[in-house]
Amino acid sequence: MPYRRFLTKAIIWEILSNILGGLIVWFFSGQLILATIVTLFTMPAKLILYVIHEIFWSHINWDRK
């Protein structure tokens, strides 16, 4: 199983989604510190959840030959 691929995809996705999430929090709150704290707090949880999600879906043979 290509766990290295899952982890690489997860890290790249997390970088992009955390930048966007931080910008959204900053936009609505006007507080850069709050945006930074929220982003740093949610990063590990989202990364772990994404890796578990990828592993789960790799075991499903949906439309694979």
All heavy atoms as a GROMACS GRO file, in nm:
protein
  550
    1MET      N    1   0.085  -0.118   0.000
    1MET     CA    2   0.000   0.000   0.000
    1MET      C    3   0.090   0.125   0.000
    1MET      O    4   0.183   0.133   0.079
    1MET     CB    5  -0.089  -0.002   0.123
    1MET     CG    6  -0.168   0.124   0.137
    1MET     SD    7  -0.332   0.105   0.203
    1MET     CE    8  -0.387  -0.047   0.139
    2PRO      N    9   0.062   0.220  -0.084
    2PRO     CA   10   0.149   0.339  -0.097
    2PRO      C   11   0.122   0.444   0.010
    2PRO      O   12   0.068   0.551  -0.016
    2PRO     CB   13   0.113   0.390  -0.236
    2PRO     CG   14  -0.029   0.349  -0.256
    2PRO     CD   15  -0.044   0.217  -0.184
    3TYR      N   16   0.158   0.414   0.135
    3TYR     CA   17   0.134   0.509   0.244
    3TYR      C   18   0.211   0.639   0.225
    3TYR      O   19   0.167   0.744   0.268
    3TYR     CB   20   0.169   0.447   0.380
    3TYR     CG   21   0.074   0.338   0.420
    3TYR    CD1   22   0.114   0.206   0.422
    3TYR    CD2   23  -0.058   0.368   0.453
    3TYR    CE1   24   0.026   0.106   0.458
    3TYR    CE2   25  -0.147   0.269   0.489
    3TYR     CZ   26  -0.105   0.139   0.492
    3TYR     OH   27  -0.193   0.040   0.526
    4ARG      N   28   0.327   0.630   0.161
    4ARG     CA   29   0.406   0.751   0.137
    4ARG      C   30   0.328   0.848   0.047
    4ARG      O   31   0.329   0.968   0.068
    4ARG     CB   32   0.538   0.713   0.073
    4ARG     CG   33   0.646   0.816   0.098
    4ARG     CD   34   0.778   0.762   0.058
    4ARG     NE   35   0.805   0.817  -0.074
    4ARG     CZ   36   0.901   0.777  -0.153
    4ARG    NH1   37   0.978   0.678  -0.117
    4ARG    NH2   38   0.920   0.833  -0.268
    5ARG      N   39   0.258   0.792  -0.053
    5ARG     CA   40   0.177   0.875  -0.142
    5ARG      C   41   0.063   0.941  -0.064
    5ARG      O   42   0.035   1.059  -0.081
    5ARG     CB   43   0.123   0.789  -0.256
    5ARG     CG   44   0.029   0.863  -0.348
    5ARG     CD   45  -0.023   0.768  -0.456
    5ARG     NE   46  -0.139   0.820  -0.523
    5ARG     CZ   47  -0.135   0.898  -0.630
    5ARG    NH1   48  -0.020   0.934  -0.682
    5ARG    NH2   49  -0.246   0.943  -0.685
    6PHE      N   50  -0.004   0.863   0.022
    6PHE     CA   51  -0.114   0.917   0.102
    6PHE      C   52  -0.064   1.032   0.190
    6PHE      O   53  -0.127   1.137   0.200
    6PHE     CB   54  -0.175   0.812   0.194
    6PHE     CG   55  -0.245   0.701   0.121
    6PHE    CD1   56  -0.252   0.576   0.178
    6PHE    CD2   57  -0.303   0.720  -0.003
    6PHE    CE1   58  -0.317   0.472   0.114
    6PHE    CE2   59  -0.368   0.616  -0.069
    6PHE     CZ   60  -0.374   0.493  -0.009
    7LEU      N   61   0.050   1.010   0.254
    7LEU     CA   62   0.103   1.111   0.344
    7LEU      C   63   0.143   1.237   0.268
    7LEU      O   64   0.116   1.349   0.312
    7LEU     CB   65   0.222   1.055   0.422
    7LEU     CG   66   0.275   1.142   0.534
    7LEU    CD1   67   0.166   1.176   0.634
    7LEU    CD2   68   0.392   1.075   0.602
    8THR      N   69   0.205   1.222   0.152
    8THR     CA   70   0.244   1.337   0.070
    8THR      C   71   0.122   1.416   0.027
    8THR      O   72   0.119   1.539   0.037
    8THR     CB   73   0.325   1.291  -0.052
    8THR    OG1   74   0.440   1.219  -0.008
    8THR    CG2   75   0.369   1.410  -0.135
    9LYS      N   76   0.019   1.345  -0.022
    9LYS     CA   77  -0.105   1.412  -0.063
    9LYS      C   78  -0.168   1.484   0.056
    9LYS      O   79  -0.218   1.596   0.043
    9LYS     CB   80  -0.204   1.311  -0.120
    9LYS     CG   81  -0.171   1.265  -0.260
    9LYS     CD   82  -0.263   1.153  -0.305
    9LYS     CE   83  -0.409   1.192  -0.301
    9LYS     NZ   84  -0.499   1.083  -0.346
   10ALA      N   85  -0.167   1.420   0.171
   10ALA     CA   86  -0.227   1.478   0.290
   10ALA      C   87  -0.156   1.606   0.331
   10ALA      O   88  -0.220   1.707   0.364
   10ALA     CB   89  -0.226   1.377   0.405
   11ILE      N   90  -0.025   1.605   0.329
   11ILE     CA   91   0.052   1.723   0.369
   11ILE      C   92   0.027   1.839   0.273
   11ILE      O   93   0.004   1.952   0.315
   11ILE     CB   94   0.202   1.689   0.381
   11ILE    CG1   95   0.223   1.597   0.501
   11ILE    CG2   96   0.286   1.815   0.392
   11ILE    CD1   97   0.362   1.536   0.508
   12ILE      N   98   0.031   1.811   0.143
   12ILE     CA   99   0.006   1.916   0.044
   12ILE      C  100  -0.135   1.973   0.060
   12ILE      O  101  -0.156   2.095   0.059
   12ILE     CB  102   0.031   1.864  -0.099
   12ILE    CG1  103   0.180   1.837  -0.118
   12ILE    CG2  104  -0.020   1.964  -0.203
   12ILE    CD1  105   0.213   1.761  -0.245
   13TRP      N  106  -0.232   1.884   0.075
   13TRP     CA  107  -0.370   1.928   0.093
   13TRP      C  108  -0.384   2.012   0.219
   13TRP      O  109  -0.450   2.114   0.221
   13TRP     CB  110  -0.466   1.810   0.096
   13TRP     CG  111  -0.604   1.854   0.131
   13TRP    CD1  112  -0.670   1.832   0.247
   13TRP    CD2  113  -0.691   1.934   0.050
   13TRP    NE1  114  -0.792   1.892   0.244
   13TRP    CE2  115  -0.808   1.955   0.124
   13TRP    CE3  116  -0.680   1.988  -0.077
   13TRP    CZ2  117  -0.914   2.028   0.074
   13TRP    CZ3  118  -0.787   2.061  -0.126
   13TRP    CH2  119  -0.902   2.080  -0.052
   14GLU      N  120  -0.321   1.968   0.327
   14GLU     CA  121  -0.332   2.040   0.454
   14GLU      C  122  -0.270   2.180   0.445
   14GLU      O  123  -0.324   2.275   0.501
   14GLU     CB  124  -0.268   1.962   0.568
   14GLU     CG  125  -0.352   1.846   0.612
   14GLU     CD  126  -0.495   1.884   0.643
   14GLU    OE1  127  -0.518   1.978   0.721
   14GLU    OE2  128  -0.585   1.820   0.589
   15ILE      N  129  -0.161   2.193   0.375
   15ILE     CA  130  -0.100   2.325   0.358
   15ILE      C  131  -0.199   2.419   0.289
   15ILE      O  132  -0.225   2.530   0.335
   15ILE     CB  133   0.032   2.316   0.280
   15ILE    CG1  134   0.139   2.249   0.366
   15ILE    CG2  135   0.079   2.454   0.235
   15ILE    CD1  136   0.265   2.210   0.290
   16LEU      N  137  -0.257   2.370   0.178
   16LEU     CA  138  -0.352   2.453   0.104
   16LEU      C  139  -0.478   2.483   0.185
   16LEU      O  140  -0.524   2.597   0.191
   16LEU     CB  141  -0.389   2.385  -0.028
   16LEU     CG  142  -0.275   2.367  -0.127
   16LEU    CD1  143  -0.322   2.283  -0.246
   16LEU    CD2  144  -0.221   2.501  -0.172
   17SER      N  145  -0.535   2.380   0.247
   17SER     CA  146  -0.660   2.402   0.320
   17SER      C  147  -0.639   2.485   0.446
   17SER      O  148  -0.728   2.562   0.485
   17SER     CB  149  -0.726   2.268   0.355
   17SER     OG  150  -0.652   2.199   0.452
   18ASN      N  151  -0.524   2.474   0.508
   18ASN     CA  152  -0.497   2.555   0.627
   18ASN      C  153  -0.474   2.702   0.593
   18ASN      O  154  -0.514   2.790   0.670
   18ASN     CB  155  -0.380   2.498   0.706
   18ASN     CG  156  -0.422   2.376   0.784
   18ASN    OD1  157  -0.523   2.377   0.852
   18ASN    ND2  158  -0.346   2.270   0.773
   19ILE      N  159  -0.411   2.727   0.481
   19ILE     CA  160  -0.396   2.866   0.438
   19ILE      C  161  -0.534   2.927   0.414
   19ILE      O  162  -0.564   3.037   0.462
   19ILE     CB  163  -0.308   2.876   0.311
   19ILE    CG1  164  -0.162   2.845   0.347
   19ILE    CG2  165  -0.320   3.014   0.247
   19ILE    CD1  166  -0.072   2.829   0.225
   20LEU      N  167  -0.618   2.855   0.341
   20LEU     CA  168  -0.753   2.904   0.315
   20LEU      C  169  -0.833   2.919   0.445
   20LEU      O  170  -0.898   3.022   0.466
   20LEU     CB  171  -0.826   2.810   0.220
   20LEU     CG  172  -0.971   2.849   0.188
   20LEU    CD1  173  -0.976   2.986   0.121
   20LEU    CD2  174  -1.035   2.744   0.100
   21GLY      N  175  -0.828   2.819   0.531
   21GLY     CA  176  -0.901   2.826   0.658
   21GLY      C  177  -0.855   2.943   0.744
   21GLY      O  178  -0.937   3.013   0.804
   22GLY      N  179  -0.725   2.962   0.750
   22GLY     CA  180  -0.672   3.075   0.827
   22GLY      C  181  -0.716   3.209   0.771
   22GLY      O  182  -0.751   3.301   0.846
   23LEU      N  183  -0.716   3.220   0.639
   23LEU     CA  184  -0.762   3.345   0.576
   23LEU      C  185  -0.911   3.370   0.603
   23LEU      O  186  -0.951   3.485   0.626
   23LEU     CB  187  -0.735   3.341   0.426
   23LEU     CG  188  -0.589   3.352   0.384
   23LEU    CD1  189  -0.575   3.329   0.234
   23LEU    CD2  190  -0.530   3.485   0.425
   24ILE      N  191  -0.990   3.264   0.602
   24ILE     CA  192  -1.133   3.280   0.630
   24ILE      C  193  -1.156   3.325   0.774
   24ILE      O  194  -1.234   3.418   0.800
   24ILE     CB  195  -1.209   3.149   0.600
   24ILE    CG1  196  -1.212   3.126   0.449
   24ILE    CG2  197  -1.351   3.152   0.657
   24ILE    CD1  198  -1.263   2.988   0.409
   25VAL      N  199  -1.087   3.262   0.869
   25VAL     CA  200  -1.101   3.303   1.010
   25VAL      C  201  -1.055   3.447   1.027
   25VAL      O  202  -1.120   3.527   1.095
   25VAL     CB  203  -1.022   3.209   1.104
   25VAL    CG1  204  -1.023   3.261   1.246
   25VAL    CG2  205  -1.079   3.068   1.100
   26TRP      N  206  -0.945   3.483   0.964
   26TRP     CA  207  -0.894   3.620   0.974
   26TRP      C  208  -0.992   3.720   0.913
   26TRP      O  209  -1.018   3.826   0.970
   26TRP     CB  210  -0.759   3.628   0.904
   26TRP     CG  211  -0.687   3.759   0.919
   26TRP    CD1  212  -0.705   3.853   1.016
   26TRP    CD2  213  -0.583   3.809   0.835
   26TRP    NE1  214  -0.620   3.958   0.997
   26TRP    CE2  215  -0.543   3.934   0.886
   26TRP    CE3  216  -0.520   3.760   0.722
   26TRP    CZ2  217  -0.443   4.010   0.828
   26TRP    CZ3  218  -0.420   3.836   0.665
   26TRP    CH2  219  -0.383   3.960   0.717
   27PHE      N  220  -1.050   3.685   0.799
   27PHE     CA  221  -1.146   3.772   0.732
   27PHE      C  222  -1.267   3.800   0.821
   27PHE      O  223  -1.311   3.913   0.836
   27PHE     CB  224  -1.190   3.712   0.600
   27PHE     CG  225  -1.295   3.792   0.528
   27PHE    CD1  226  -1.260   3.907   0.458
   27PHE    CD2  227  -1.428   3.754   0.532
   27PHE    CE1  228  -1.357   3.981   0.392
   27PHE    CE2  229  -1.525   3.827   0.466
   27PHE     CZ  230  -1.490   3.942   0.396
   28PHE      N  231  -1.323   3.695   0.880
   28PHE     CA  232  -1.445   3.711   0.959
   28PHE      C  233  -1.420   3.765   1.099
   28PHE      O  234  -1.506   3.833   1.155
   28PHE     CB  235  -1.523   3.580   0.967
   28PHE     CG  236  -1.599   3.551   0.841
   28PHE    CD1  237  -1.556   3.452   0.754
   28PHE    CD2  238  -1.712   3.623   0.807
   28PHE    CE1  239  -1.625   3.425   0.636
   28PHE    CE2  240  -1.782   3.598   0.690
   28PHE     CZ  241  -1.738   3.498   0.605
   29SER      N  242  -1.303   3.736   1.156
   29SER     CA  243  -1.276   3.783   1.293
   29SER      C  244  -1.195   3.911   1.295
   29SER      O  245  -1.200   3.986   1.393
   29SER     CB  246  -1.202   3.675   1.373
   29SER     OG  247  -1.067   3.663   1.327
   30GLY      N  248  -1.114   3.933   1.190
   30GLY     CA  249  -1.026   4.048   1.189
   30GLY      C  250  -0.907   4.032   1.282
   30GLY      O  251  -0.833   4.127   1.304
   31GLN      N  252  -0.888   3.911   1.333
   31GLN     CA  253  -0.780   3.886   1.430
   31GLN      C  254  -0.682   3.783   1.373
   31GLN      O  255  -0.714   3.665   1.362
   31GLN     CB  256  -0.838   3.835   1.561
   31GLN     CG  257  -0.931   3.934   1.628
   31GLN     CD  258  -0.988   3.878   1.757
   31GLN    OE1  259  -0.935   3.784   1.815
   31GLN    NE2  260  -1.098   3.935   1.801
   32LEU      N  261  -0.564   3.829   1.342
   32LEU     CA  262  -0.462   3.740   1.288
   32LEU      C  263  -0.418   3.636   1.390
   32LEU      O  264  -0.395   3.520   1.355
   32LEU     CB  265  -0.342   3.822   1.238
   32LEU     CG  266  -0.230   3.743   1.170
   32LEU    CD1  267  -0.283   3.666   1.051
   32LEU    CD2  268  -0.118   3.836   1.130
   33ILE      N  269  -0.408   3.674   1.515
   33ILE     CA  270  -0.367   3.580   1.621
   33ILE      C  271  -0.469   3.466   1.632
   33ILE      O  272  -0.431   3.349   1.641
   33ILE     CB  273  -0.352   3.652   1.757
   33ILE    CG1  274  -0.241   3.758   1.750
   33ILE    CG2  275  -0.325   3.553   1.869
   33ILE    CD1  276  -0.103   3.701   1.726
   34LEU      N  277  -0.596   3.499   1.631
   34LEU     CA  278  -0.701   3.396   1.638
   34LEU      C  279  -0.693   3.303   1.517
   34LEU      O  280  -0.702   3.181   1.532
   34LEU     CB  281  -0.840   3.460   1.646
   34LEU     CG  282  -0.957   3.363   1.647
   34LEU    CD1  283  -0.952   3.275   1.772
   34LEU    CD2  284  -1.088   3.439   1.639
   35ALA      N  285  -0.675   3.358   1.400
   35ALA     CA  286  -0.663   3.277   1.278
   35ALA      C  287  -0.545   3.182   1.288
   35ALA      O  288  -0.554   3.065   1.250
   35ALA     CB  289  -0.651   3.366   1.156
   36THR      N  290  -0.434   3.229   1.341
   36THR     CA  291  -0.314   3.146   1.356
   36THR      C  292  -0.338   3.034   1.456
   36THR      O  293  -0.303   2.919   1.431
   36THR     CB  294  -0.195   3.233   1.400
   36THR    OG1  295  -0.175   3.338   1.305
   36THR    CG2  296  -0.069   3.150   1.412
   37ILE      N  297  -0.399   3.067   1.570
   37ILE     CA  298  -0.426   2.966   1.672
   37ILE      C  299  -0.521   2.859   1.620
   37ILE      O  300  -0.496   2.739   1.638
   37ILE     CB  301  -0.481   3.032   1.800
   37ILE    CG1  302  -0.372   3.115   1.867
   37ILE    CG2  303  -0.538   2.929   1.896
   37ILE    CD1  304  -0.421   3.205   1.978
   38VAL      N  305  -0.628   2.900   1.555
   38VAL     CA  306  -0.724   2.803   1.500
   38VAL      C  307  -0.656   2.714   1.397
   38VAL      O  308  -0.674   2.591   1.397
   38VAL     CB  309  -0.846   2.876   1.439
   38VAL    CG1  310  -0.931   2.781   1.358
   38VAL    CG2  311  -0.928   2.942   1.547
   39THR      N  312  -0.577   2.772   1.310
   39THR     CA  313  -0.508   2.695   1.206
   39THR      C  314  -0.411   2.595   1.267
   39THR      O  315  -0.411   2.477   1.230
   39THR     CB  316  -0.433   2.789   1.110
   39THR    OG1  317  -0.528   2.878   1.050
   39THR    CG2  318  -0.361   2.712   1.002
   40LEU      N  319  -0.330   2.638   1.362
   40LEU     CA  320  -0.233   2.548   1.424
   40LEU      C  321  -0.299   2.439   1.506
   40LEU      O  322  -0.249   2.326   1.514
   40LEU     CB  323  -0.135   2.628   1.511
   40LEU     CG  324  -0.039   2.719   1.435
   40LEU    CD1  325   0.043   2.801   1.533
   40LEU    CD2  326   0.050   2.639   1.342
   41PHE      N  327  -0.412   2.469   1.568
   41PHE     CA  328  -0.483   2.372   1.650
   41PHE      C  329  -0.549   2.263   1.566
   41PHE      O  330  -0.550   2.146   1.604
   41PHE     CB  331  -0.588   2.442   1.736
   41PHE     CG  332  -0.661   2.351   1.829
   41PHE    CD1  333  -0.599   2.301   1.942
   41PHE    CD2  334  -0.792   2.314   1.803
   41PHE    CE1  335  -0.666   2.215   2.028
   41PHE    CE2  336  -0.861   2.230   1.888
   41PHE     CZ  337  -0.798   2.180   2.001
   42THR      N  338  -0.601   2.300   1.451
   42THR     CA  339  -0.674   2.202   1.368
   42THR      C  340  -0.586   2.125   1.271
   42THR      O  341  -0.628   2.021   1.219
   42THR     CB  342  -0.788   2.270   1.289
   42THR    OG1  343  -0.732   2.370   1.204
   42THR    CG2  344  -0.891   2.330   1.382
   43MET      N  345  -0.465   2.172   1.245
   43MET     CA  346  -0.377   2.107   1.147
   43MET      C  347  -0.353   1.958   1.175
   43MET      O  348  -0.376   1.875   1.087
   43MET     CB  349  -0.243   2.180   1.137
   43MET     CG  350  -0.242   2.289   1.034
   43MET     SD  351  -0.091   2.388   1.028
   43MET     CE  352   0.039   2.274   1.054
   44PRO      N  353  -0.307   1.921   1.294
   44PRO     CA  354  -0.279   1.777   1.316
   44PRO      C  355  -0.404   1.690   1.306
   44PRO      O  356  -0.398   1.580   1.250
   44PRO     CB  357  -0.221   1.772   1.458
   44PRO     CG  358  -0.190   1.911   1.496
   44PRO     CD  359  -0.271   2.001   1.409
   45ALA      N  360  -0.514   1.737   1.357
   45ALA     CA  361  -0.638   1.659   1.354
   45ALA      C  362  -0.683   1.634   1.210
   45ALA      O  363  -0.721   1.522   1.174
   45ALA     CB  364  -0.747   1.728   1.433
   46LYS      N  365  -0.678   1.737   1.127
   46LYS     CA  366  -0.720   1.723   0.988
   46LYS      C  367  -0.624   1.633   0.910
   46LYS      O  368  -0.667   1.556   0.825
   46LYS     CB  369  -0.733   1.859   0.921
   46LYS     CG  370  -0.849   1.941   0.975
   46LYS     CD  371  -0.879   2.064   0.894
   46LYS     CE  372  -0.758   2.145   0.860
   46LYS     NZ  373  -0.787   2.265   0.781
   47LEU      N  374  -0.497   1.642   0.938
   47LEU     CA  375  -0.398   1.559   0.870
   47LEU      C  376  -0.423   1.412   0.902
   47LEU      O  377  -0.426   1.327   0.812
   47LEU     CB  378  -0.256   1.599   0.910
   47LEU     CG  379  -0.143   1.519   0.849
   47LEU    CD1  380  -0.142   1.534   0.698
   47LEU    CD2  381  -0.010   1.563   0.909
   48ILE      N  382  -0.442   1.380   1.028
   48ILE     CA  383  -0.467   1.242   1.069
   48ILE      C  384  -0.597   1.191   1.007
   48ILE      O  385  -0.602   1.079   0.955
   48ILE     CB  386  -0.471   1.232   1.223
   48ILE    CG1  387  -0.330   1.254   1.279
   48ILE    CG2  388  -0.526   1.096   1.268
   48ILE    CD1  389  -0.326   1.277   1.428
   49LEU      N  390  -0.701   1.272   1.010
   49LEU     CA  391  -0.829   1.232   0.952
   49LEU      C  392  -0.817   1.207   0.802
   49LEU      O  393  -0.873   1.111   0.748
   49LEU     CB  394  -0.935   1.338   0.980
   49LEU     CG  395  -1.077   1.304   0.936
   49LEU    CD1  396  -1.127   1.180   1.008
   49LEU    CD2  397  -1.168   1.422   0.964
   50TYR      N  398  -0.742   1.291   0.732
   50TYR     CA  399  -0.723   1.274   0.588
   50TYR      C  400  -0.650   1.143   0.557
   50TYR      O  401  -0.689   1.071   0.465
   50TYR     CB  402  -0.648   1.392   0.529
   50TYR     CG  403  -0.632   1.383   0.379
   50TYR    CD1  404  -0.732   1.428   0.295
   50TYR    CD2  405  -0.518   1.329   0.322
   50TYR    CE1  406  -0.720   1.420   0.158
   50TYR    CE2  407  -0.504   1.319   0.185
   50TYR     CZ  408  -0.605   1.365   0.103
   50TYR     OH  409  -0.591   1.355  -0.033
   51VAL      N  410  -0.546   1.112   0.632
   51VAL     CA  411  -0.470   0.988   0.609
   51VAL      C  412  -0.560   0.867   0.633
   51VAL      O  413  -0.561   0.773   0.552
   51VAL     CB  414  -0.343   0.983   0.697
   51VAL    CG1  415  -0.278   0.846   0.691
   51VAL    CG2  416  -0.244   1.090   0.654
   52ILE      N  417  -0.638   0.868   0.740
   52ILE     CA  418  -0.731   0.758   0.767
   52ILE      C  419  -0.832   0.745   0.653
   52ILE      O  420  -0.863   0.635   0.608
   52ILE     CB  421  -0.801   0.779   0.903
   52ILE    CG1  422  -0.699   0.762   1.016
   52ILE    CG2  423  -0.917   0.682   0.920
   52ILE    CD1  424  -0.751   0.806   1.151
   53HIS      N  425  -0.882   0.857   0.606
   53HIS     CA  426  -0.977   0.859   0.495
   53HIS      C  427  -0.917   0.795   0.369
   53HIS      O  428  -0.979   0.713   0.302
   53HIS     CB  429  -1.019   1.004   0.469
   53HIS     CG  430  -1.096   1.025   0.344
   53HIS    ND1  431  -1.036   1.063   0.226
   53HIS    CD2  432  -1.228   1.016   0.318
   53HIS    CE1  433  -1.128   1.075   0.133
   53HIS    NE2  434  -1.246   1.047   0.186
   54GLU      N  435  -0.795   0.832   0.336
   54GLU     CA  436  -0.727   0.777   0.218
   54GLU      C  437  -0.704   0.627   0.232
   54GLU      O  438  -0.722   0.551   0.136
   54GLU     CB  439  -0.595   0.848   0.193
   54GLU     CG  440  -0.609   0.984   0.131
   54GLU     CD  441  -0.652   0.977  -0.015
   54GLU    OE1  442  -0.613   0.883  -0.087
   54GLU    OE2  443  -0.726   1.066  -0.057
   55ILE      N  444  -0.663   0.583   0.349
   55ILE     CA  445  -0.640   0.441   0.372
   55ILE      C  446  -0.770   0.364   0.358
   55ILE      O  447  -0.775   0.258   0.294
   55ILE     CB  448  -0.574   0.417   0.509
   55ILE    CG1  449  -0.431   0.471   0.508
   55ILE    CG2  450  -0.576   0.268   0.545
   55ILE    CD1  451  -0.366   0.477   0.643
   56PHE      N  452  -0.876   0.415   0.414
   56PHE     CA  453  -1.007   0.352   0.405
   56PHE      C  454  -1.049   0.337   0.259
   56PHE      O  455  -1.088   0.229   0.215
   56PHE     CB  456  -1.110   0.434   0.482
   56PHE     CG  457  -1.251   0.385   0.464
   56PHE    CD1  458  -1.297   0.273   0.531
   56PHE    CD2  459  -1.338   0.453   0.380
   56PHE    CE1  460  -1.426   0.228   0.514
   56PHE    CE2  461  -1.468   0.410   0.362
   56PHE     CZ  462  -1.512   0.296   0.429
   57TRP      N  463  -1.040   0.444   0.182
   57TRP     CA  464  -1.084   0.441   0.042
   57TRP      C  465  -0.993   0.356  -0.046
   57TRP      O  466  -1.036   0.308  -0.149
   57TRP     CB  467  -1.096   0.582  -0.014
   57TRP     CG  468  -1.228   0.642   0.020
   57TRP    CD1  469  -1.256   0.729   0.120
   57TRP    CD2  470  -1.353   0.614  -0.044
   57TRP    NE1  471  -1.390   0.758   0.122
   57TRP    CE2  472  -1.452   0.688   0.022
   57TRP    CE3  473  -1.390   0.533  -0.151
   57TRP    CZ2  474  -1.585   0.685  -0.016
   57TRP    CZ3  475  -1.523   0.530  -0.188
   57TRP    CH2  476  -1.619   0.606  -0.121
   58SER      N  477  -0.869   0.335  -0.006
   58SER     CA  478  -0.780   0.251  -0.086
   58SER      C  479  -0.822   0.105  -0.082
   58SER      O  480  -0.785   0.027  -0.170
   58SER     CB  481  -0.636   0.266  -0.039
   58SER     OG  482  -0.617   0.200   0.083
   59HIS      N  483  -0.901   0.067   0.017
   59HIS     CA  484  -0.947  -0.071   0.029
   59HIS      C  485  -1.079  -0.097  -0.044
   59HIS      O  486  -1.125  -0.210  -0.049
   59HIS     CB  487  -0.963  -0.110   0.176
   59HIS     CG  488  -0.833  -0.112   0.250
   59HIS    ND1  489  -0.734  -0.203   0.224
   59HIS    CD2  490  -0.785  -0.032   0.347
   59HIS    CE1  491  -0.632  -0.181   0.303
   59HIS    NE2  492  -0.659  -0.077   0.379
   60ILE      N  493  -1.138   0.004  -0.099
   60ILE     CA  494  -1.264  -0.010  -0.171
   60ILE      C  495  -1.236  -0.021  -0.320
   60ILE      O  496  -1.168   0.064  -0.378
   60ILE     CB  497  -1.358   0.110  -0.142
   60ILE    CG1  498  -1.393   0.111   0.006
   60ILE    CG2  499  -1.483   0.104  -0.229
   60ILE    CD1  500  -1.474   0.230   0.049
   61ASN      N  501  -1.289  -0.123  -0.382
   61ASN     CA  502  -1.264  -0.149  -0.524
   61ASN      C  503  -1.375  -0.088  -0.612
   61ASN      O  504  -1.419  -0.150  -0.707
   61ASN     CB  505  -1.254  -0.298  -0.549
   61ASN     CG  506  -1.130  -0.356  -0.487
   61ASN    OD1  507  -1.027  -0.292  -0.484
   61ASN    ND2  508  -1.142  -0.477  -0.436
   62TRP      N  509  -1.416   0.028  -0.582
   62TRP     CA  510  -1.522   0.096  -0.654
   62TRP      C  511  -1.472   0.142  -0.791
   62TRP      O  512  -1.383   0.224  -0.802
   62TRP     CB  513  -1.567   0.213  -0.570
   62TRP     CG  514  -1.691   0.283  -0.616
   62TRP    CD1  515  -1.779   0.243  -0.710
   62TRP    CD2  516  -1.738   0.406  -0.566
   62TRP    NE1  517  -1.879   0.333  -0.722
   62TRP    CE2  518  -1.858   0.437  -0.634
   62TRP    CE3  519  -1.694   0.496  -0.470
   62TRP    CZ2  520  -1.932   0.551  -0.608
   62TRP    CZ3  521  -1.768   0.607  -0.445
   62TRP    CH2  522  -1.886   0.634  -0.514
   63ASP      N  523  -1.526   0.089  -0.897
   63ASP     CA  524  -1.491   0.120  -1.036
   63ASP      C  525  -1.344   0.092  -1.069
   63ASP      O  526  -1.286   0.158  -1.154
   63ASP     CB  527  -1.522   0.266  -1.070
   63ASP     CG  528  -1.671   0.290  -1.082
   63ASP    OD1  529  -1.744   0.194  -1.108
   63ASP    OD2  530  -1.713   0.406  -1.065
   64ARG      N  531  -1.286  -0.004  -1.002
   64ARG     CA  532  -1.149  -0.046  -1.036
   64ARG      C  533  -1.156  -0.179  -1.108
   64ARG      O  534  -1.241  -0.262  -1.081
   64ARG     CB  535  -1.064  -0.062  -0.911
   64ARG     CG  536  -1.028   0.066  -0.845
   64ARG     CD  537  -0.926   0.039  -0.740
   64ARG     NE  538  -0.913   0.152  -0.651
   64ARG     CZ  539  -0.847   0.149  -0.539
   64ARG    NH1  540  -0.787   0.039  -0.501
   64ARG    NH2  541  -0.839   0.256  -0.464
   65LYS      N  542  -1.061  -0.200  -1.196
   65LYS     CA  543  -1.057  -0.326  -1.270
   65LYS      C  544  -0.946  -0.415  -1.219
   65LYS      O  545  -0.851  -0.378  -1.164
   65LYS     CB  546  -1.039  -0.299  -1.418
   65LYS     CG  547  -1.158  -0.228  -1.475
   65LYS     CD  548  -1.139  -0.203  -1.622
   65LYS     CE  549  -1.264  -0.131  -1.672
   65LYS     NZ  550  -1.258  -0.098  -1.810
   0.00000   0.00000   0.00000
